[in-house]
Amino acid sequence: MGRNRSAKNKWLPPNLYLRKGIYYYRDVRTKKEFSVGSNKSLAITEAIQANLAIYKPREPLVNRINHIHQMTFHKWLDRYHDKLKTRGLREKTLYDYNSKIKIIKLNISDMPINEITTKDISNFISNYPKRSMAKLMRVTLLDSFNEAIAEGLITENPVSVTRAPKTQVNRARLTLDEFNFAINNTNKRYKNLFLLALLTAQRISDIENMKWSDVKNDRIYITQIKTGAKISIPISLKIDAVNTSIKEVLKNIEKKGDFICGVKAQAIRKAFLLSLPKKDNMPTFHEIRSLSARLYEDEKGAEFAKKILGHKSMQMTDRYLDNRGSDYIEL
């Protein structure tokens, strides 16, 4: 039990003190004191408001009396995460969702879910430093509140009227000339890995995990790590622009184990950057996938490019086919 208050402070709200004609409010959480002036009425009002904010119960007494349970925002996010597990999502996708939910919890206060406002969401999205990540978290929030509507917890989605952050893609597209420069300025191993990536049009994670046992019946069978898409590519497949086929590239790769690649993705990325001509805004290894799509579109059509990329929609393929102004228009 705390000690009795002095006579001059006895009739003041908790945590408010009078010293030498000035009122001070003490934050019980940090023990820090704040001057609130010499006006008694104003000081009492300020102290009452501060106490209400600090001691505000997680669930109002009237609701507990009436046995009414309010779903808080953070508790709902936990339930939403459980719902995501029933969607048949891949482990990596669930991990990404979990990471975004943790960030949201750190940035938006816990309160009854029906008290979350558009302003709360907008402040979070607009102030988050990484634009591309903020855009993804807005999508997650939009979906989570739609699920809350479906459960009857709220009637309107506070995210739907917010604006998605504008993001600008700064990464340069890889040109065929740059790719040829790269394969001519690296060692034999990496040259073949760059060509394998170009001819199969797969992500670096899939290149890293390709096994010799995946090559059978004159085809290479790929299950994409990111999406789970299954692709069967004939090893006779050739891109005329580089005048070689998957089969020819595989013949030039020395077998040193179960994996075709034999090196980690990080080493491949580094080797690719070192092999490119130096300039501002260097293209990354992933840009080989876009170059592959554009070359296949030229030689075999957009539908073929879509299939080898493993896309379900042409809209996604169109993003890879966009050269972002890297090519000249021939007249």
N, C-alpha and C positions, 0 to 999 in steps of 0.2 A: 504494500500500500504506500502511495506517495505521501509526502509530508503535507500537513495542512497549509493552505495558502494564507499569506499575510492579510491583515485587515483591508489594506488598500486594493488587493487583488481578489478578495473573497467573492465579490459579486460580479466579477468579469467572466466571460466565457473561458473554457479551458484553453490553455496555451497562450493567453493574452496577459501581458504584465505591464504595470505602470512603474516607470523609474524616472524620477526628476522631471515629471510633467510630460514625458513622452511614452507612448504606448508601443510595446514590442510584441511581435508574434513569433513564437518559437515552433519551428517545424519539428515534430516529434520523431520524424524519420531520420533527419540529419543533425538535429540539435542546433541548426543554424537559426539565428534570430533576424527578423526583418522589422525595421521601423515602420509604423503605420500612422505616425503623426500625433498631434496633441488633442485632436477632436475626439471626445469619448464615443459619441454616437457612431461616427464613421469607423473608428477603430473596432468597436464591437461588431458592426456589420461585416467588416472585412474578416474578422476572426471567425465569425459564424460560417461565412461562405467557405473559408479555408478548411475549417473543421469538417464541413459537409463533404468537401472534395476528398479529403484525406481518409475520412472514416466511412465513406460511402460503401454500403454493403454490396457484395457481388450480386445479391438477389434481394430486392426490396422486402421489408418485413410484411407488408400487406399481402404480397404474393405467397410468402411462406405461410402466413396465417390461413390464406384461402387455398393452400396446397396447389398453387399455380407455379409451374416450372417454366422459366424462360430459357430458351436456347441462346447461349452466348456465341459470339462470332468464332472465337477460337475453338470452342467445343464443336461447333458446326464444321469447321475445317477438318477436325479429326474424323468426324463422321463422313465427310466428303471424301477424305482419303480412303476410308474403308470402302466407299462406293466405287472408287476408281479401281480397286482390286477385283471387282466383279465384272469389269469391262473386257477382261481378256487381254489387257495391255502387256507389253513386254517388260521385263524386269528393269531395263535401262530407262524406259519411259516412266515407270512408276518412281524410279529414283529421281528423275528430273522433276516430276510433280512434287515429290516430297521436299526437294530443295527449295522450290518456289513457295510452297506452303510455309516453310520455316521463315523465309524472308518476309512474307506477308504478315505473319504473326509478330515479327519483330518491329514492323513499321506501322501496323494498324492496331490500335488499342482494343483490348477485349471489352465487349459490351454486348447487351442484347442485340441479336442479329437484326432485329427490326429497327434498331436505332442507327445502324450504319447508313450514312448519307452519301450522296453523289460527291459532295465536297470532300469527305474522308477519302474516297477512292481517287478522286482527281488529284488531291494533294500528294498522295503516295505515288501515283503514276508519273505526274509531272516533275516531281522532285527526285525521283530515283535516277542516279547518275548514268546508268547504262541504258541507253535508249532501246536497244534491241531486246534486252532482258525485260525492261519495263513493258514492252509490247507483249511479250509472252505471258507475263504475269497478269496483264489485263485480260487476256484470253482465259486464263485459269480462273480469275475472279468472276468473269462473266459466266462461265460454266458452273462454278460453285453456287452462285446465287440463283441460276436457273434451276439447279437441283433443289435448292431451298424452297423455291416457288412450287415445284412439283410435290414437295412434302407438306405444303400448306403453312410453312413457317412465315413467309412474307408474300406480299401480293405484287410487288414491283421490283425490278432489278435495278439497283442504283448504279450499275456499271454500264448499262446499255446506252445511256446518253453521254457518257464520257468519250473523249476523242482518243483514238489510238495514237501513241507517240509516232512521230515521223522519223523514219530511219533512212539513212543514206548509205548505200553500199559503196564502200571506198575501194574494195579490192579490185585490182585490174584483171581483165580477162587475159588468158594466155593465148598468144597467137601461134600459128603453126611454125613460123620462122623462129620464135623463141623456143618452142619445144625442140626443134631440130638443133638449135644452138646447144640446148641442155644435153641432149643425148650424145652430142659430139664433144662435150666438155666434161665428161665424167668417166668413171671406169666401166668395165664390161658388165659387172653385176648390176649396177644402178641403171645403166643404159637399158638393159633388158627388163628391169622392173618398171621403168618409166613407160616402155613400150607395152608391157603387159597391162598397165593401168589404162593406157590409151585404147588398146584394142578391146579390152573387156568393159571399159566404161564404169568400173566399180570404184567404190570409196576405198580410202586407204586402209580402213579396218578390215575390209574384205580381201584386199590384196595381201595384207599381212597374214591373214588366216587361211589362205588357199593352201590345200594339201595336194600332194601328188595323187593321192587316192581319189580326189575329186575329178580327176581326168580319166574318163572311161568311155568306151564306144565312140571314140573320136569327138567327144564333147567334154566341156568342163562344166561341172554342176556347182552352182553357187547359191547359198542361202544367205541373203543379206543380213548382216548383224543388226543394223539399225531398224529395218522394217519387217524382216522375216520373209521378204519376197524371194521366191525361188526362180532361178533363171538357169536355163540350159543353153549353152553357147557352143556352136560347132567350132572346133579348134582350127578349122580351115578358114574361118572368118578373117578377112583381110581389109585393111584400109589402103586404098590405092595411093593416097597422099603420102604415106610413109613406106609404101611398097614392101609390106611384110605381113605375115599372118600370125595368129596366136601359136599355131603349131611350130613355126620357125623360131619364134621367141622362146618357147618352152625347150626346144632342142638346144638352145644356147645357154640355158641356165643349168649350172652344175647341181646335181642332186647331193645334198649334204644332210638330209634328214627328212622328216615327214612333211615339212612345210616348204612350199615352192619358194617363198620369199626368203626366209632364213635370217632376216634382220627385223628389228622393231620399227614401228611406224615413225617414231621420233627420228631415227637415223635416216629413214627415207626422206622425210620432210627436209631435214638439214642438208642432205646431199643434193636434193633438187634445187633448193635456194642457192647453194654454192655454185651450181652448174649454170645458172641463168645469167644473162647479161645484166650488169648492175644498172639500176634506175630507181627513181622514186616509185613508191606504191607497187612493190614487187608482187606478182601473182603467186599464190600458194599452190601446193601439190594438188589440192582439191580442184583447181582450175583445169587440170588434165581431164577430169570428168566432163566439164563443160565443153572443152575443145573436142573431145571424143564425140559428144552428142552433136555438135555442129558439123563435124566431118561426116558422121553417119547420116545426118539429115541431107547433106549435099549429095552423098553417093547412093543412099538407099531410102531416103524419105523420112519424114518426121515420125511416122508411126513406128518404124524400125527403131529409131532413136528412143522413143518412149519405152518400147519393150526391153531394150538392152539396159536402159537405166533402171528398170524395175518399177516405173511409176504407174499408178492406177489412173491418173488423170493427165490429159494433155496440158492442162493449166500449169502443173508442176514442171513438165518437160519444157514448156515455153520459157521458163526462167533460165534454164540451162542453155537454151538456144539463143537467148538474147546476148548479143556480143558487146553490149554496153558501149557502143560507139568505137570499138577497137578496130573495125574494118572500114576501109574506104568504099564508097558507093561508086561502082564502075559505070560509066556512061558509054 
